[in-house]
Amino acid sequence: MSHYEHHVFFCCNQRPEGETCCNGHGASDAQTYAKDRIAELGLKGRGKIRVNKAGCMGRCEEGPVLVVYPEGVWYRYAGNADIEEIIQEHLIGGRPVERLKLPS
């Protein structure tokens, strides 16, 4: 068994002003929202879900992005409603959110 059932990484890279980056599209706020929601739902910790910040994940033009492991599913999101849908459908329900998925 993996240490976590799901490990979620939010790209929170910050580039210089004028350059496209995930953090310029609210990634740090989205990561905080996800981390708080997972804790609120009692899903935080060993054997459950871990939500982390990551540096540049190389998909700046598609951002903001996050990736869910162990499945390796990449998502683009537009705000907390999309994050909530990923939490409810993928992390809890086990069904990736097709409309938000990016190609691998």
PDB file as gemmi writes it, atoms N, CA and C in Angstrom:
CRYST1    1.000    1.000    1.000  90.00  90.00  90.00 P 1                      
ATOM      1  N   MET A   1       0.842  -1.187   0.000  1.00  0.00           N  
ATOM      2  CA  MET A   1       0.000   0.000   0.000  1.00  0.00           C  
ATOM      3  C   MET A   1       0.883   1.244   0.000  1.00  0.00           C  
ATOM      4  N   SER A   2       0.485   2.209  -0.761  1.00  0.00           N  
ATOM      5  CA  SER A   2       1.187   3.487  -0.793  1.00  0.00           C  
ATOM      6  C   SER A   2       0.962   4.225   0.523  1.00  0.00           C  
ATOM      7  N   HIS A   3       1.872   5.115   0.842  1.00  0.00           N  
ATOM      8  CA  HIS A   3       1.729   5.906   2.059  1.00  0.00           C  
ATOM      9  C   HIS A   3       0.438   6.728   2.045  1.00  0.00           C  
ATOM     10  N   TYR A   4       0.060   7.208   0.853  1.00  0.00           N  
ATOM     11  CA  TYR A   4      -1.193   7.957   0.672  1.00  0.00           C  
ATOM     12  C   TYR A   4      -2.021   7.281  -0.406  1.00  0.00           C  
ATOM     13  N   GLU A   5      -3.326   7.303  -0.243  1.00  0.00           N  
ATOM     14  CA  GLU A   5      -4.207   6.790  -1.292  1.00  0.00           C  
ATOM     15  C   GLU A   5      -4.114   7.688  -2.524  1.00  0.00           C  
ATOM     16  N   HIS A   6      -4.105   9.001  -2.282  1.00  0.00           N  
ATOM     17  CA  HIS A   6      -3.927   9.983  -3.356  1.00  0.00           C  
ATOM     18  C   HIS A   6      -2.946  11.044  -2.889  1.00  0.00           C  
ATOM     19  N   HIS A   7      -2.088  11.462  -3.801  1.00  0.00           N  
ATOM     20  CA  HIS A   7      -1.159  12.558  -3.534  1.00  0.00           C  
ATOM     21  C   HIS A   7      -1.396  13.586  -4.626  1.00  0.00           C  
ATOM     22  N   VAL A   8      -1.772  14.800  -4.220  1.00  0.00           N  
ATOM     23  CA  VAL A   8      -2.154  15.855  -5.157  1.00  0.00           C  
ATOM     24  C   VAL A   8      -1.097  16.951  -5.136  1.00  0.00           C  
ATOM     25  N   PHE A   9      -0.572  17.264  -6.307  1.00  0.00           N  
ATOM     26  CA  PHE A   9       0.437  18.310  -6.439  1.00  0.00           C  
ATOM     27  C   PHE A   9      -0.121  19.466  -7.266  1.00  0.00           C  
ATOM     28  N   PHE A  10      -0.112  20.644  -6.686  1.00  0.00           N  
ATOM     29  CA  PHE A  10      -0.508  21.871  -7.368  1.00  0.00           C  
ATOM     30  C   PHE A  10       0.748  22.591  -7.829  1.00  0.00           C  
ATOM     31  N   CYS A  11       0.837  22.902  -9.111  1.00  0.00           N  
ATOM     32  CA  CYS A  11       1.922  23.745  -9.575  1.00  0.00           C  
ATOM     33  C   CYS A  11       1.676  25.141  -9.011  1.00  0.00           C  
ATOM     34  N   CYS A  12       2.612  25.633  -8.231  1.00  0.00           N  
ATOM     35  CA  CYS A  12       2.503  26.970  -7.624  1.00  0.00           C  
ATOM     36  C   CYS A  12       3.691  27.831  -8.042  1.00  0.00           C  
ATOM     37  N   ASN A  13       4.241  27.521  -9.205  1.00  0.00           N  
ATOM     38  CA  ASN A  13       5.392  28.275  -9.692  1.00  0.00           C  
ATOM     39  C   ASN A  13       5.026  29.729  -9.958  1.00  0.00           C  
ATOM     40  N   GLN A  14       5.923  30.621  -9.575  1.00  0.00           N  
ATOM     41  CA  GLN A  14       5.745  32.062  -9.818  1.00  0.00           C  
ATOM     42  C   GLN A  14       6.856  32.539 -10.737  1.00  0.00           C  
ATOM     43  N   ARG A  15       6.486  33.003 -11.904  1.00  0.00           N  
ATOM     44  CA  ARG A  15       7.443  33.554 -12.865  1.00  0.00           C  
ATOM     45  C   ARG A  15       7.407  35.074 -12.776  1.00  0.00           C  
ATOM     46  N   PRO A  16       8.375  35.738 -13.384  1.00  0.00           N  
ATOM     47  CA  PRO A  16       8.375  37.202 -13.382  1.00  0.00           C  
ATOM     48  C   PRO A  16       7.091  37.764 -14.002  1.00  0.00           C  
ATOM     49  N   GLU A  17       6.733  38.959 -13.578  1.00  0.00           N  
ATOM     50  CA  GLU A  17       5.527  39.616 -14.078  1.00  0.00           C  
ATOM     51  C   GLU A  17       5.518  39.633 -15.604  1.00  0.00           C  
ATOM     52  N   GLY A  18       4.363  39.311 -16.163  1.00  0.00           N  
ATOM     53  CA  GLY A  18       4.211  39.287 -17.608  1.00  0.00           C  
ATOM     54  C   GLY A  18       4.419  37.916 -18.225  1.00  0.00           C  
ATOM     55  N   GLU A  19       4.984  36.958 -17.467  1.00  0.00           N  
ATOM     56  CA  GLU A  19       5.194  35.601 -17.962  1.00  0.00           C  
ATOM     57  C   GLU A  19       4.095  34.693 -17.405  1.00  0.00           C  
ATOM     58  N   THR A  20       3.604  33.807 -18.247  1.00  0.00           N  
ATOM     59  CA  THR A  20       2.548  32.881 -17.848  1.00  0.00           C  
ATOM     60  C   THR A  20       3.052  31.921 -16.784  1.00  0.00           C  
ATOM     61  N   CYS A  21       2.253  31.764 -15.735  1.00  0.00           N  
ATOM     62  CA  CYS A  21       2.581  30.788 -14.692  1.00  0.00           C  
ATOM     63  C   CYS A  21       1.313  30.427 -13.926  1.00  0.00           C  
ATOM     64  N   CYS A  22       1.337  29.280 -13.297  1.00  0.00           N  
ATOM     65  CA  CYS A  22       0.164  28.814 -12.551  1.00  0.00           C  
ATOM     66  C   CYS A  22      -0.161  29.718 -11.367  1.00  0.00           C  
ATOM     67  N   ASN A  23       0.860  30.169 -10.646  1.00  0.00           N  
ATOM     68  CA  ASN A  23       0.588  30.998  -9.481  1.00  0.00           C  
ATOM     69  C   ASN A  23      -0.040  32.333  -9.882  1.00  0.00           C  
ATOM     70  N   GLY A  24       0.245  32.789 -11.077  1.00  0.00           N  
ATOM     71  CA  GLY A  24      -0.373  34.005 -11.581  1.00  0.00           C  
ATOM     72  C   GLY A  24      -1.866  33.835 -11.844  1.00  0.00           C  
ATOM     73  N   HIS A  25      -2.331  32.576 -11.808  1.00  0.00           N  
ATOM     74  CA  HIS A  25      -3.748  32.261 -11.994  1.00  0.00           C  
ATOM     75  C   HIS A  25      -4.376  31.722 -10.709  1.00  0.00           C  
ATOM     76  N   GLY A  26      -3.796  32.054  -9.562  1.00  0.00           N  
ATOM     77  CA  GLY A  26      -4.398  31.699  -8.280  1.00  0.00           C  
ATOM     78  C   GLY A  26      -4.097  30.310  -7.757  1.00  0.00           C  
ATOM     79  N   ALA A  27      -3.007  29.691  -8.201  1.00  0.00           N  
ATOM     80  CA  ALA A  27      -2.704  28.322  -7.799  1.00  0.00           C  
ATOM     81  C   ALA A  27      -2.486  28.165  -6.293  1.00  0.00           C  
ATOM     82  N   SER A  28      -1.804  29.102  -5.665  1.00  0.00           N  
ATOM     83  CA  SER A  28      -1.552  28.973  -4.216  1.00  0.00           C  
ATOM     84  C   SER A  28      -2.851  29.023  -3.427  1.00  0.00           C  
ATOM     85  N   ASP A  29      -3.762  29.891  -3.838  1.00  0.00           N  
ATOM     86  CA  ASP A  29      -5.071  29.958  -3.167  1.00  0.00           C  
ATOM     87  C   ASP A  29      -5.855  28.664  -3.383  1.00  0.00           C  
ATOM     88  N   ALA A  30      -5.796  28.111  -4.583  1.00  0.00           N  
ATOM     89  CA  ALA A  30      -6.495  26.856  -4.882  1.00  0.00           C  
ATOM     90  C   ALA A  30      -5.911  25.706  -4.063  1.00  0.00           C  
ATOM     91  N   GLN A  31      -4.593  25.682  -3.931  1.00  0.00           N  
ATOM     92  CA  GLN A  31      -3.948  24.632  -3.137  1.00  0.00           C  
ATOM     93  C   GLN A  31      -4.364  24.737  -1.674  1.00  0.00           C  
ATOM     94  N   THR A  32      -4.415  25.942  -1.159  1.00  0.00           N  
ATOM     95  CA  THR A  32      -4.855  26.143   0.229  1.00  0.00           C  
ATOM     96  C   THR A  32      -6.299  25.689   0.406  1.00  0.00           C  
ATOM     97  N   TYR A  33      -7.150  26.029  -0.547  1.00  0.00           N  
ATOM     98  CA  TYR A  33      -8.551  25.596  -0.494  1.00  0.00           C  
ATOM     99  C   TYR A  33      -8.620  24.064  -0.444  1.00  0.00           C  
ATOM    100  N   ALA A  34      -7.891  23.395  -1.348  1.00  0.00           N  
ATOM    101  CA  ALA A  34      -7.923  21.930  -1.398  1.00  0.00           C  
ATOM    102  C   ALA A  34      -7.405  21.317  -0.102  1.00  0.00           C  
ATOM    103  N   LYS A  35      -6.308  21.842   0.394  1.00  0.00           N  
ATOM    104  CA  LYS A  35      -5.719  21.315   1.632  1.00  0.00           C  
ATOM    105  C   LYS A  35      -6.688  21.470   2.808  1.00  0.00           C  
ATOM    106  N   ASP A  36      -7.310  22.635   2.911  1.00  0.00           N  
ATOM    107  CA  ASP A  36      -8.282  22.884   3.985  1.00  0.00           C  
ATOM    108  C   ASP A  36      -9.507  21.985   3.857  1.00  0.00           C  
ATOM    109  N   ARG A  37      -9.999  21.796   2.617  1.00  0.00           N  
ATOM    110  CA  ARG A  37     -11.185  20.948   2.403  1.00  0.00           C  
ATOM    111  C   ARG A  37     -10.890  19.488   2.750  1.00  0.00           C  
ATOM    112  N   ILE A  38      -9.721  19.012   2.357  1.00  0.00           N  
ATOM    113  CA  ILE A  38      -9.361  17.627   2.661  1.00  0.00           C  
ATOM    114  C   ILE A  38      -9.312  17.422   4.178  1.00  0.00           C  
ATOM    115  N   ALA A  39      -8.741  18.379   4.892  1.00  0.00           N  
ATOM    116  CA  ALA A  39      -8.700  18.294   6.359  1.00  0.00           C  
ATOM    117  C   ALA A  39     -10.119  18.354   6.933  1.00  0.00           C  
ATOM    118  N   GLU A  40     -10.915  19.278   6.437  1.00  0.00           N  
ATOM    119  CA  GLU A  40     -12.295  19.461   6.897  1.00  0.00           C  
ATOM    120  C   GLU A  40     -13.122  18.189   6.705  1.00  0.00           C  
ATOM    121  N   LEU A  41     -12.856  17.470   5.623  1.00  0.00           N  
ATOM    122  CA  LEU A  41     -13.597  16.246   5.312  1.00  0.00           C  
ATOM    123  C   LEU A  41     -13.031  15.018   6.029  1.00  0.00           C  
ATOM    124  N   GLY A  42     -11.974  15.214   6.831  1.00  0.00           N  
ATOM    125  CA  GLY A  42     -11.371  14.108   7.562  1.00  0.00           C  
ATOM    126  C   GLY A  42     -10.581  13.148   6.676  1.00  0.00           C  
ATOM    127  N   LEU A  43     -10.078  13.650   5.559  1.00  0.00           N  
ATOM    128  CA  LEU A  43      -9.380  12.812   4.587  1.00  0.00           C  
ATOM    129  C   LEU A  43      -7.874  13.028   4.563  1.00  0.00           C  
ATOM    130  N   LYS A  44      -7.358  13.771   5.515  1.00  0.00           N  
ATOM    131  CA  LYS A  44      -5.939  14.111   5.569  1.00  0.00           C  
ATOM    132  C   LYS A  44      -5.173  13.053   6.362  1.00  0.00           C  
ATOM    133  N   GLY A  45      -3.984  12.691   5.870  1.00  0.00           N  
ATOM    134  CA  GLY A  45      -3.107  11.834   6.657  1.00  0.00           C  
ATOM    135  C   GLY A  45      -2.750  10.524   5.987  1.00  0.00           C  
ATOM    136  N   ARG A  46      -1.941   9.765   6.676  1.00  0.00           N  
ATOM    137  CA  ARG A  46      -1.435   8.485   6.174  1.00  0.00           C  
ATOM    138  C   ARG A  46      -2.592   7.594   5.735  1.00  0.00           C  
ATOM    139  N   GLY A  47      -2.424   7.015   4.545  1.00  0.00           N  
ATOM    140  CA  GLY A  47      -3.451   6.132   4.009  1.00  0.00           C  
ATOM    141  C   GLY A  47      -4.618   6.873   3.393  1.00  0.00           C  
ATOM    142  N   LYS A  48      -4.552   8.199   3.429  1.00  0.00           N  
ATOM    143  CA  LYS A  48      -5.653   9.007   2.897  1.00  0.00           C  
ATOM    144  C   LYS A  48      -5.136   9.907   1.787  1.00  0.00           C  
ATOM    145  N   ILE A  49      -5.265  11.219   1.947  1.00  0.00           N  
ATOM    146  CA  ILE A  49      -4.914  12.161   0.886  1.00  0.00           C  
ATOM    147  C   ILE A  49      -3.922  13.186   1.396  1.00  0.00           C  
ATOM    148  N   ARG A  50      -2.951  13.494   0.554  1.00  0.00           N  
ATOM    149  CA  ARG A  50      -1.961  14.543   0.840  1.00  0.00           C  
ATOM    150  C   ARG A  50      -2.021  15.563  -0.285  1.00  0.00           C  
ATOM    151  N   VAL A  51      -2.064  16.852   0.074  1.00  0.00           N  
ATOM    152  CA  VAL A  51      -2.099  17.947  -0.901  1.00  0.00           C  
ATOM    153  C   VAL A  51      -0.843  18.784  -0.712  1.00  0.00           C  
ATOM    154  N   ASN A  52      -0.049  18.914  -1.792  1.00  0.00           N  
ATOM    155  CA  ASN A  52       1.211  19.643  -1.737  1.00  0.00           C  
ATOM    156  C   ASN A  52       1.321  20.705  -2.812  1.00  0.00           C  
ATOM    157  N   LYS A  53       2.196  21.678  -2.544  1.00  0.00           N  
ATOM    158  CA  LYS A  53       2.623  22.638  -3.554  1.00  0.00           C  
ATOM    159  C   LYS A  53       3.804  22.031  -4.288  1.00  0.00           C  
ATOM    160  N   ALA A  54       3.930  22.377  -5.562  1.00  0.00           N  
ATOM    161  CA  ALA A  54       5.075  21.952  -6.358  1.00  0.00           C  
ATOM    162  C   ALA A  54       5.619  23.155  -7.101  1.00  0.00           C  
ATOM    163  N   GLY A  55       6.864  23.051  -7.506  1.00  0.00           N  
ATOM    164  CA  GLY A  55       7.443  24.059  -8.374  1.00  0.00           C  
ATOM    165  C   GLY A  55       6.921  23.850  -9.783  1.00  0.00           C  
ATOM    166  N   CYS A  56       7.593  24.435 -10.737  1.00  0.00           N  
ATOM    167  CA  CYS A  56       7.147  24.357 -12.127  1.00  0.00           C  
ATOM    168  C   CYS A  56       7.001  22.902 -12.567  1.00  0.00           C  
ATOM    169  N   MET A  57       5.869  22.606 -13.152  1.00  0.00           N  
ATOM    170  CA  MET A  57       5.583  21.264 -13.644  1.00  0.00           C  
ATOM    171  C   MET A  57       5.627  21.213 -15.165  1.00  0.00           C  
ATOM    172  N   GLY A  58       6.060  22.311 -15.789  1.00  0.00           N  
ATOM    173  CA  GLY A  58       6.302  22.318 -17.227  1.00  0.00           C  
ATOM    174  C   GLY A  58       5.083  22.440 -18.115  1.00  0.00           C  
ATOM    175  N   ARG A  59       3.960  22.852 -17.547  1.00  0.00           N  
ATOM    176  CA  ARG A  59       2.751  22.982 -18.357  1.00  0.00           C  
ATOM    177  C   ARG A  59       2.144  24.374 -18.189  1.00  0.00           C  
ATOM    178  N   CYS A  60       3.008  25.369 -18.170  1.00  0.00           N  
ATOM    179  CA  CYS A  60       2.614  26.753 -17.887  1.00  0.00           C  
ATOM    180  C   CYS A  60       1.495  27.254 -18.795  1.00  0.00           C  
ATOM    181  N   GLU A  61       1.577  26.939 -20.056  1.00  0.00           N  
ATOM    182  CA  GLU A  61       0.586  27.434 -21.023  1.00  0.00           C  
ATOM    183  C   GLU A  61      -0.791  26.814 -20.817  1.00  0.00           C  
ATOM    184  N   GLU A  62      -0.855  25.697 -20.094  1.00  0.00           N  
ATOM    185  CA  GLU A  62      -2.123  25.010 -19.864  1.00  0.00           C  
ATOM    186  C   GLU A  62      -2.695  25.311 -18.482  1.00  0.00           C  
ATOM    187  N   GLY A  63      -1.996  26.087 -17.689  1.00  0.00           N  
ATOM    188  CA  GLY A  63      -2.312  26.271 -16.276  1.00  0.00           C  
ATOM    189  C   GLY A  63      -3.480  27.170 -15.984  1.00  0.00           C  
ATOM    190  N   PRO A  64      -3.871  27.126 -14.726  1.00  0.00           N  
ATOM    191  CA  PRO A  64      -3.199  26.428 -13.631  1.00  0.00           C  
ATOM    192  C   PRO A  64      -3.474  24.925 -13.687  1.00  0.00           C  
ATOM    193  N   VAL A  65      -2.475  24.160 -13.240  1.00  0.00           N  
ATOM    194  CA  VAL A  65      -2.588  22.709 -13.303  1.00  0.00           C  
ATOM    195  C   VAL A  65      -2.307  22.060 -11.951  1.00  0.00           C  
ATOM    196  N   LEU A  66      -2.843  20.849 -11.817  1.00  0.00           N  
ATOM    197  CA  LEU A  66      -2.526  19.972 -10.694  1.00  0.00           C  
ATOM    198  C   LEU A  66      -2.471  18.562 -11.249  1.00  0.00           C  
ATOM    199  N   VAL A  67      -1.827  17.678 -10.506  1.00  0.00           N  
ATOM    200  CA  VAL A  67      -1.754  16.270 -10.900  1.00  0.00           C  
ATOM    201  C   VAL A  67      -2.070  15.414  -9.683  1.00  0.00           C  
ATOM    202  N   VAL A  68      -2.834  14.346  -9.917  1.00  0.00           N  
ATOM    203  CA  VAL A  68      -3.233  13.416  -8.866  1.00  0.00           C  
ATOM    204  C   VAL A  68      -2.503  12.095  -9.088  1.00  0.00           C  
ATOM    205  N   TYR A  69      -1.772  11.662  -8.068  1.00  0.00           N  
ATOM    206  CA  TYR A  69      -1.101  10.365  -8.092  1.00  0.00           C  
ATOM    207  C   TYR A  69      -1.767   9.449  -7.074  1.00  0.00           C  
ATOM    208  N   PRO A  70      -1.772   8.136  -7.290  1.00  0.00           N  
ATOM    209  CA  PRO A  70      -0.887   7.412  -8.174  1.00  0.00           C  
ATOM    210  C   PRO A  70      -1.379   7.306  -9.621  1.00  0.00           C  
ATOM    211  N   GLU A  71      -2.566   7.808  -9.920  1.00  0.00           N  
ATOM    212  CA  GLU A  71      -3.111   7.650 -11.272  1.00  0.00           C  
ATOM    213  C   GLU A  71      -2.370   8.468 -12.328  1.00  0.00           C  
ATOM    214  N   GLY A  72      -1.746   9.566 -11.920  1.00  0.00           N  
ATOM    215  CA  GLY A  72      -1.071  10.435 -12.876  1.00  0.00           C  
ATOM    216  C   GLY A  72      -2.047  11.220 -13.731  1.00  0.00           C  
ATOM    217  N   VAL A  73      -3.181  11.598 -13.156  1.00  0.00           N  
ATOM    218  CA  VAL A  73      -4.190  12.365 -13.888  1.00  0.00           C  
ATOM    219  C   VAL A  73      -3.907  13.853 -13.712  1.00  0.00           C  
ATOM    220  N   TRP A  74      -3.741  14.538 -14.847  1.00  0.00           N  
ATOM    221  CA  TRP A  74      -3.476  15.975 -14.869  1.00  0.00           C  
ATOM    222  C   TRP A  74      -4.775  16.729 -15.093  1.00  0.00           C  
ATOM    223  N   TYR A  75      -4.926  17.829 -14.337  1.00  0.00           N  
ATOM    224  CA  TYR A  75      -6.111  18.667 -14.475  1.00  0.00           C  
ATOM    225  C   TYR A  75      -5.734  20.131 -14.682  1.00  0.00           C  
ATOM    226  N   ARG A  76      -6.603  20.824 -15.406  1.00  0.00           N  
ATOM    227  CA  ARG A  76      -6.607  22.280 -15.465  1.00  0.00           C  
ATOM    228  C   ARG A  76      -7.894  22.702 -14.768  1.00  0.00           C  
ATOM    229  N   TYR A  77      -7.816  23.717 -13.945  1.00  0.00           N  
ATOM    230  CA  TYR A  77      -8.983  24.159 -13.189  1.00  0.00           C  
ATOM    231  C   TYR A  77      -9.109  25.668 -13.303  1.00  0.00           C  
ATOM    232  N   ALA A  78     -10.333  26.153 -13.046  1.00  0.00           N  
ATOM    233  CA  ALA A  78     -10.591  27.592 -13.161  1.00  0.00           C  
ATOM    234  C   ALA A  78     -10.912  28.246 -11.824  1.00  0.00           C  
ATOM    235  N   GLY A  79     -11.092  27.475 -10.782  1.00  0.00           N  
ATOM    236  CA  GLY A  79     -11.402  28.051  -9.478  1.00  0.00           C  
ATOM    237  C   GLY A  79     -11.779  26.972  -8.487  1.00  0.00           C  
ATOM    238  N   ASN A  80     -12.262  27.406  -7.330  1.00  0.00           N  
ATOM    239  CA  ASN A  80     -12.567  26.469  -6.253  1.00  0.00           C  
ATOM    240  C   ASN A  80     -13.700  25.503  -6.582  1.00  0.00           C  
ATOM    241  N   ALA A  81     -14.626  25.899  -7.443  1.00  0.00           N  
ATOM    242  CA  ALA A  81     -15.702  24.977  -7.826  1.00  0.00           C  
ATOM    243  C   ALA A  81     -15.109  23.769  -8.561  1.00  0.00           C  
ATOM    244  N   ASP A  82     -14.125  24.003  -9.432  1.00  0.00           N  
ATOM    245  CA  ASP A  82     -13.461  22.895 -10.120  1.00  0.00           C  
ATOM    246  C   ASP A  82     -12.668  22.036  -9.137  1.00  0.00           C  
ATOM    247  N   ILE A  83     -12.002  22.676  -8.182  1.00  0.00           N  
ATOM    248  CA  ILE A  83     -11.244  21.930  -7.164  1.00  0.00           C  
ATOM    249  C   ILE A  83     -12.196  21.054  -6.363  1.00  0.00           C  
ATOM    250  N   GLU A  84     -13.322  21.603  -5.979  1.00  0.00           N  
ATOM    251  CA  GLU A  84     -14.319  20.833  -5.219  1.00  0.00           C  
ATOM    252  C   GLU A  84     -14.819  19.639  -6.028  1.00  0.00           C  
ATOM    253  N   GLU A  85     -15.033  19.842  -7.322  1.00  0.00           N  
ATOM    254  CA  GLU A  85     -15.473  18.739  -8.173  1.00  0.00           C  
ATOM    255  C   GLU A  85     -14.408  17.642  -8.243  1.00  0.00           C  
ATOM    256  N   ILE A  86     -13.143  18.011  -8.340  1.00  0.00           N  
ATOM    257  CA  ILE A  86     -12.056  17.021  -8.345  1.00  0.00           C  
ATOM    258  C   ILE A  86     -12.023  16.270  -7.017  1.00  0.00           C  
ATOM    259  N   ILE A  87     -12.188  16.988  -5.919  1.00  0.00           N  
ATOM    260  CA  ILE A  87     -12.215  16.337  -4.596  1.00  0.00           C  
ATOM    261  C   ILE A  87     -13.363  15.336  -4.522  1.00  0.00           C  
ATOM    262  N   GLN A  88     -14.565  15.782  -4.850  1.00  0.00           N  
ATOM    263  CA  GLN A  88     -15.749  14.931  -4.711  1.00  0.00           C  
ATOM    264  C   GLN A  88     -15.756  13.764  -5.697  1.00  0.00           C  
ATOM    265  N   GLU A  89     -15.483  14.049  -6.948  1.00  0.00           N  
ATOM    266  CA  GLU A  89     -15.595  13.024  -7.984  1.00  0.00           C  
ATOM    267  C   GLU A  89     -14.379  12.095  -8.049  1.00  0.00           C  
ATOM    268  N   HIS A  90     -13.181  12.673  -8.066  1.00  0.00           N  
ATOM    269  CA  HIS A  90     -11.978  11.841  -8.238  1.00  0.00           C  
ATOM    270  C   HIS A  90     -11.452  11.318  -6.901  1.00  0.00           C  
ATOM    271  N   LEU A  91     -11.153  12.223  -5.977  1.00  0.00           N  
ATOM    272  CA  LEU A  91     -10.496  11.799  -4.742  1.00  0.00           C  
ATOM    273  C   LEU A  91     -11.413  10.984  -3.844  1.00  0.00           C  
ATOM    274  N   ILE A  92     -12.682  11.327  -3.796  1.00  0.00           N  
ATOM    275  CA  ILE A  92     -13.631  10.578  -2.964  1.00  0.00           C  
ATOM    276  C   ILE A  92     -14.329   9.495  -3.781  1.00  0.00           C  
ATOM    277  N   GLY A  93     -14.833   9.876  -4.948  1.00  0.00           N  
ATOM    278  CA  GLY A  93     -15.639   8.955  -5.751  1.00  0.00           C  
ATOM    279  C   GLY A  93     -14.871   8.012  -6.653  1.00  0.00           C  
ATOM    280  N   GLY A  94     -13.581   8.294  -6.880  1.00  0.00           N  
ATOM    281  CA  GLY A  94     -12.779   7.416  -7.712  1.00  0.00           C  
ATOM    282  C   GLY A  94     -12.998   7.567  -9.209  1.00  0.00           C  
ATOM    283  N   ARG A  95     -13.688   8.647  -9.611  1.00  0.00           N  
ATOM    284  CA  ARG A  95     -13.969   8.877 -11.025  1.00  0.00           C  
ATOM    285  C   ARG A  95     -13.290  10.163 -11.479  1.00  0.00           C  
ATOM    286  N   PRO A  96     -12.260  10.064 -12.332  1.00  0.00           N  
ATOM    287  CA  PRO A  96     -11.627  11.291 -12.836  1.00  0.00           C  
ATOM    288  C   PRO A  96     -12.656  12.210 -13.501  1.00  0.00           C  
ATOM    289  N   VAL A  97     -12.414  13.498 -13.388  1.00  0.00           N  
ATOM    290  CA  VAL A  97     -13.317  14.507 -13.956  1.00  0.00           C  
ATOM    291  C   VAL A  97     -12.884  14.761 -15.395  1.00  0.00           C  
ATOM    292  N   GLU A  98     -13.558  14.120 -16.316  1.00  0.00           N  
ATOM    293  CA  GLU A  98     -13.147  14.146 -17.718  1.00  0.00           C  
ATOM    294  C   GLU A  98     -13.069  15.556 -18.297  1.00  0.00           C  
ATOM    295  N   ARG A  99     -14.005  16.416 -17.961  1.00  0.00           N  
ATOM    296  CA  ARG A  99     -14.040  17.758 -18.554  1.00  0.00           C  
ATOM    297  C   ARG A  99     -12.851  18.620 -18.150  1.00  0.00           C  
ATOM    298  N   LEU A 100     -12.161  18.281 -17.054  1.00  0.00           N  
ATOM    299  CA  LEU A 100     -11.022  19.059 -16.578  1.00  0.00           C  
ATOM    300  C   LEU A 100      -9.682  18.396 -16.884  1.00  0.00           C  
ATOM    301  N   LYS A 101      -9.706  17.160 -17.365  1.00  0.00           N  
ATOM    302  CA  LYS A 101      -8.461  16.420 -17.611  1.00  0.00           C  
ATOM    303  C   LYS A 101      -7.658  17.030 -18.754  1.00  0.00           C  
ATOM    304  N   LEU A 102      -6.339  17.005 -18.562  1.00  0.00           N  
ATOM    305  CA  LEU A 102      -5.400  17.359 -19.627  1.00  0.00           C  
ATOM    306  C   LEU A 102      -4.828  16.069 -20.184  1.00  0.00           C  
ATOM    307  N   PRO A 103      -4.373  16.089 -21.438  1.00  0.00           N  
ATOM    308  CA  PRO A 103      -3.715  14.889 -21.960  1.00  0.00           C  
ATOM    309  C   PRO A 103      -2.433  14.601 -21.158  1.00  0.00           C  
ATOM    310  N   SER A 104      -2.128  13.342 -20.970  1.00  0.00           N  
ATOM    311  CA  SER A 104      -0.934  12.945 -20.206  1.00  0.00           C  
ATOM    312  C   SER A 104       0.340  13.361 -20.888  1.00  0.00           C  
TER     313      SER A 104                                                      
END                                                                             
